[in-house]
């Protein structure tokens, strides 16, 4: 098999993966949106008669130890995970991208300060840092957003700086500088649009990591608090019941796995679609 055939097969595999990932991601998004208006059962309602019911027509994903419908909790948990991840990544991009642009544009002290702040945050593992911040600020979805968002800031700052520096040497940027444009205007008008594809791909990756981080924080009790459902807390509450009610562990665990996998497939597909170098090699 020649190189062109291998590249073609690889491109097709990525396209299939991207399609599957997009469908699964949209599916979870639809469930989260639907939960704003409707769930099969009230997630806060307790039904003693349905305690530990296995999956059935009445409860498609079964019921937990309190008689709460697992499907309804999965739907609302998806909404919680997506909201936390979206806002956390938004904080990271909203603060990290301007810092990275400033570091690349002005260099010197600004560059040193931004990079050293990033080094300080990166000195701690992501989840440990999030747990530390959430533990200091207290449990809750809002504090989980802040904790995850703080780690995302240096990620986007470093990526933006690294992607922007080569663009500053391009001819059209040099022409803009000769025309008298200041560095801030050039960063917004020329640098940012050219590095946007890289930021979009990284945003997808960080979104999937934020889903995992939210589940991890909820698992240790520092994420969304009862009675608001969370996939991580569903796993924590059901781990002692796995031997005789395995669906209580399998279903939320599978939800986390599928959503994160789908987001990574989408991110990988976007990386190849938005990178012009891959297009030239295809």
N, C-alpha and C positions, 0 to 999 in steps of 0.2 A: 504493500500500500504506500503510495507516494505521499509527500508532505501536504500537497493540496487536498487530497482526499481526507487525510487526518484532520486538517484544519476545518474542512467542511463538516465532518462528523462532530467535531468539538463544538462548532458553532450551532449545529442543530441541537445538540444536547443542551447547550446553554439556553437556547431559545425555548426548548421544552421545559427546562427547569424554571426559567423566568415566567413562563405562562402558568405553570403549576403554582409557583410561589405567589404570583399576582392573584390568582383565583382564591387561594387559601387566605391570603391577607385581606382581600375584599370580603370574603366570607366572614372572617372574624370582625371586620369593621361593620358589616351589616348587622351581625348579632349585637354588637355593642350599641349601635344606633337604635336598633329595635328595642333594646332593653330600656331605652328612655321612655317608651310609650307602652310596652307590653312585655310581660314574661308569663310563662305558663302558670306560675304560682307566685304569690307574694313572697319575696325572698326573706322577709322578716317573720313570716307566719310559721308557727310550730304546729306540726301534726303528729301527735303522739302515736296514733294508729299506724302511721307510715314510717316509723323509725326503722332505719337500716333496710328499707325496702330495696330489693334488687331492681335493676332496669326492667321496666314493664311498659305497657301501653299507658298506664296512669302516670308513671314517672319514667320518662324515656332513659334518663341517666341514673335512676334510682333516687333514694333519699338518704340524708345523712343521719347521724345519731340523734339529732333533734327533730327529725321529720321534715327538714327543709329540702325542697326540690333541688337536686344537683344541677339540672339543666338551667334552671333560673339563676342559680348562683354562678354558673359558668358564664352566662350571658352578661350579668352585671359585673363579674370579675374581669371580663374582657374590656368592658367600659372603663373600669378602674385602671387596668394595666395600660390601655391606650392613652388615657388622659394623663397619667403620671409620666409615661415615656415621652409623649408629645411635648408636654410642658418642660420636662427636664432637658430634652434635646434642644428645644427652643431657647432655653436659658444658655445652654452651651454655645449654640450658634450665635445668638444675639449678642453675647459678650465676647466670645472667643474670636469670631471672625473680625470684628473691628480691631481687636488687640493685635491679631496676626497681620492685618493690613497695615496698621501703624508701625509695627515692628519692621516689616519689610520696606515700608516707604521712608522711614526716618532713621532707622538703625540706631547706632550709638547707645545712649543710656536707655532709651525706650525699649530697644531690642533686648538689651541685657536684663532689664527688669522683667519683661514679659517672659523670657526664657527661664530665668531663675525661679520665678513664681511657678511656672510649669514644672520645673524640676522638683520643687518642694512638694507639690501635690502628687506628682508621679512617684515620690519616694514611698508612698503607701499604696498597697494593692487597692484596686477600685472598690471592691465590695467592702473591704475593711474600713476604708475611708468613709464610705457611705454609712456604714454601721456606726462609726465614731461620731459623725455629724448628727445622725438621727438620734443616737443615744444622748448626746449633749442637749439637743434641741427638744427632745421628747418624741414619742411615737406619733404617727399620723401621716396621712397621705401628703399633706402640704410639706411637711418636713422631709419626707422621702423625695419629693420633687426637688427641693433645695439640695439635698445631699447628693443625688444623682447628677443634678445640673452642675454643681461645683466641679465635679470630676470631668465633665464634658468640656468645660471652658478651655483648659490647656490643650485638650485634644484638638479642638478646632483652631485654637490660636497657632499651634505648631504646624498643623496641616496648611492653614492659610498662608502662613509665612513661607513655608517651604515651596508651596505652589506659586506664590506671588513673586518671589525673588527672580526666577528666570524670566518672567514676563517683563520685568523692569528693563531687561536688556533688549527687548524687541524693538524693531525700527519704529513702529507706530507710537510706542510709548516715548521713545527719544524725540520723535517729531512733536508730540504733544508738549513735552518739556521745553523744547525750543520755541514753541508757540506761546509760552508764558503761562501755561496751566500750572497750578500749584499741585503738590503731591497728594493732597487730600482729594482734589477733584479727579486726578488721574486714577487714583485708587478706586474711586466709585464708578467712573465712566469707562475705564479701560481694563483695569486689573480684575475687579470683581466679576464682571461678565465672563471673562475668559477662564476663570478658575471655578466658576459656578458648578460645572459638571462634577468636578472632584468633590466639592462640598456636598452636593446632592447624594452622591454615592456614600460618602462617609456618614452623612446624616441617616441613611438607611441602616448602615451597620450599627451606629450608635443607638438607633431606635431599638434594634433587636437586643443589644446589650442592656439597654434601660429596662426592657421587659424582664430580662433575667434578674437585674438588680432589684427591681420592684418586688418580684416574687421572693427573692432572697431576704429582703428586708421584712416583708410580710411574714415569711416563714419564722423569723426570729422575734416577731411581735413588734417590729418598729415601722411597719407600713400602715396601710389602711386599717382602721380599727373597727371592731364589731359595732353594729350589725352589718356594716358594709362588707360584702363578700370580696375576697381576694384569693387568687389562685394559690399563692404561697401559703396563706393561712389555712386554706382548705387542705393542703398537703400536711401542714403541721398538725392540724386537729385530727386527721384521719390516720396518721402513721401507726398508731397503736391498734387500729382496727383492720389493718391490711390483711390479716390472716383469715378473717371471716366476712369482711366487706371490702374486697380488693378494688371494686369500682370507685370507691371514695378516694383512692390513691391514684389509680390508673388514669381516670378521666381528667382531673386537673393537671396531672403530670404530662399527659398526652397533649393537652391544650397548650401548655407552655412550650413543649418540644415542637409541635407543629407550627406554632406561630413564629417562634424564633427561626426555625428552619426555613419557613416560607419567606421571612424577611431577608435572610441571608441569600436565598436564591434570587430574590428580587434585586438585592444589592449587587450580586455578582453579574446578573444580566445587565443591569444599568451600567456597571463599570465597563463592560465590553461594548455596549451600545453607544456610550457617550465618549469613549476614548477614540479619537480619530486615527491613532496609530494602529489600533486593532482593525479598523475598517480598511486601512491600506494593506494590511497583511492578509486579509480574508480573500 
